[in-house]
Amino acid sequence: MIGVDDNPQNLGVIPCAIAWLFKIINEQKEQTGARFSVRVSAVEVTGKQETLKDLLADVAAGTKIRS
């Protein structure tokens, strides 16, 4: 998902998606003068209990998904 940082051709899905997003934002900003706000979350779902882990939190607490 992340890829190898030392070679741009080996970047993973996440860095490519973020680079694409900011490229599009910058193009729109230059063309229209629009302002943008970007919010990001990263969650990992693990195990049979489907425990959630916030990958961006300093202290990640597990939470079970309710169905």
QUINOR-V19679 format. One record per pair of residues at least 6 apart in sequence whose C-alpha atoms are under 7 Angstrom apart, sorted by the first residue. I is the first residue (numbers start at 1). J is the second residue. D is the distance in Angstrom with one decimal. If there is no record, write none. Layout:
# QUINOR-V19679
[[I	J	D] [I	J	D]]
This chain:
# QUINOR-V19679
[[1	12	4.8] [1	13	5.1] [1	14	5.8] [2	11	6.3] [2	12	4.3] [2	13	6.3] [2	14	5.7] [2	15	6.4] [3	10	5.7] [3	11	4.4] [3	12	4.0] [4	10	5.4] [4	11	5.5] [5	11	6.4] [28	34	6.7] [29	35	6.6] [42	54	6.0] [42	55	5.3] [42	56	6.2] [43	52	6.4] [43	53	5.5] [43	54	4.7] [43	55	5.6] [44	52	5.6] [44	53	5.1] [44	54	6.6] [44	55	6.8] [45	51	5.5] [45	52	4.7] [45	53	6.5] [46	52	6.6] [49	64	6.6] [50	64	5.9] [50	65	5.9] [51	62	5.7] [51	63	5.3] [51	64	4.6] [51	65	6.5] [52	62	5.3] [52	63	5.0] [52	64	6.1] [53	60	5.9] [53	61	6.3] [53	62	5.3] [54	60	5.5]]
